[in-house]
């Protein structure tokens, strides 16, 4: 979430106070990050607050509901939920990848880096959480190097 917040901070209106930026960071989810990333800069504070409020409510209500019913769900359904989360992430990245060859290539790079970190024995000491961070930074860095964003003035 730190990486997502840092990425979005570049798109937020420059006059947005730090305390509002901190509130945005608390409300960032994978889904809100994707939606906000697709918005053309500058992104206004009202837009960000409108974007994050319902996912925060939904996230918390879902957590409460999950905690309440997890004990009564059959094992097969619990196992299916583990797969559903991956399907949701795939559904988030497919539309931007279909719309942009650059996004598709960055996704391919991220998959390649993650496979290297996962299957090359010399990287086995790295925890899965740090692999995700290394992968994200590496793929974003390679993507920025391959596809630099032109300044608005140029």
N, C-alpha and C positions, 0 to 999 in steps of 0.2 A: 504494500500500500504506500510505502514511502516512495518507491519508484514511480508509481502512478501519480501521486500527489506532486512530485517534482516535475513530471512531464506536463501535467495540467497547469501548473503554476505559470508556465510560459505563455499560456493562452488567455489567462485571466486579465481583465483590464488592469493596466498598470497602477491606476489610482485606488484600487481595491485595498483597504487596510489589512494589515497582517492578521488581526483577530478574525476577520471574515475568511481569510485564506485558511486559517487554522480550523474554522468550522467546516469548510469544504473538505479539508483533509480527513476529518472525522467521519464525514458522510460518504467517502469514496468507497464504492464497491466495484467489482469487476464490470458489472453492467453499466453503472453510471460513468465509469471511466471511458468505456467504449463510446457511449453516446456523446459525452462531452468532448472526446477526442475528435469526433467527426464534425463538431461545430467549428465554424470559421471564427478566428480571433477577431477582435477581442471578445471573450466570453464575459457576460455581465454577471454580477453577484446575484441578481434576482433569478436569472436563468439557472445558476448552480443550485440555489436554495430550492427552487421548484423541482429541479431534477433529482435532488437527493432526498427530499422529505418522504415521498412514498416508498422508495426502497428501504429507507431506515425503518419505517413503520412496518412494512412487510417482512423485513428481516427479523425484527424483534417478535412480531406475531408468529412467524414461522418457527422461530426458536422455541417459543413457549408451546406452540402446538406440538412440535416434534418431541419436546421433553415430556409432554403429557401423554402422547399416544405411543411412544417408542416401546413401551413395555407390552403393548397388546398387539403389535404388528407381527404377522407371521415372518419367519426367517427369510423366505423367498422374496418377500416384498422389501425387507431390509437390504438384502443383497442387491435388488434391482435399484434401490436408491443410490448405491455406490456407483453404479453405471450411469445413472441419470445425470449426475453432476458432470461427468465427462461429456455427455451428449450436450448439456447446456453450454459448456465452454466451446465446443465445436460450433454450435449454432451461433455463438457470439462472433467467432472469427470468420465464418464462411462468407457472409455478405460483403465485408470490406475486402476480403481476398478475391472475390469474384469481380468486384468493381475496380480493383487496382492490381496490376501486375507487380508493382513495387511492394505492396503489402503482402502479396502471395510469396514473393521471393524472400522477404524478411521472415515470414512464417517458416518457410523451408529452411532458412539459415538457423532459426531458433530450434527447429526439430533436429537438425544435424548437430548443432552444438550440444543439445541435451543428450542425444544418443552417444556422442563422444564422452561426455561427462559420466554417463551411466555405464557404458560398456568398456571403456578403456581402463584396464586394471589400475593404472597409476593414479586415477582420480577416485578410487573407491573410498578413500578416507574422508571425502567431502560429503557432508550430510545432504539429504534431499532438499532441505530448505535453502541451503547455500547454493546448491546446484541451480535452483530456479533463479536465484538472484544473479548468479554468474551468467546463466543463459540469457536472462533478460538484458543485462547490461551489454553482453557481447553482441547479441542480435541487434539491439538498438544502435550500438556503436558502429557495427558493420553496415547497418542500414543507413545511418547518417553519413557514413563515409561514401557509400555507393550512390546514395540519392540525397545529396545535400539540399537543404531548403534554401531557396534564394531569399535574400532580404527584400522587404517590400519596397525599399527605395530604389533598388536596382532594376 
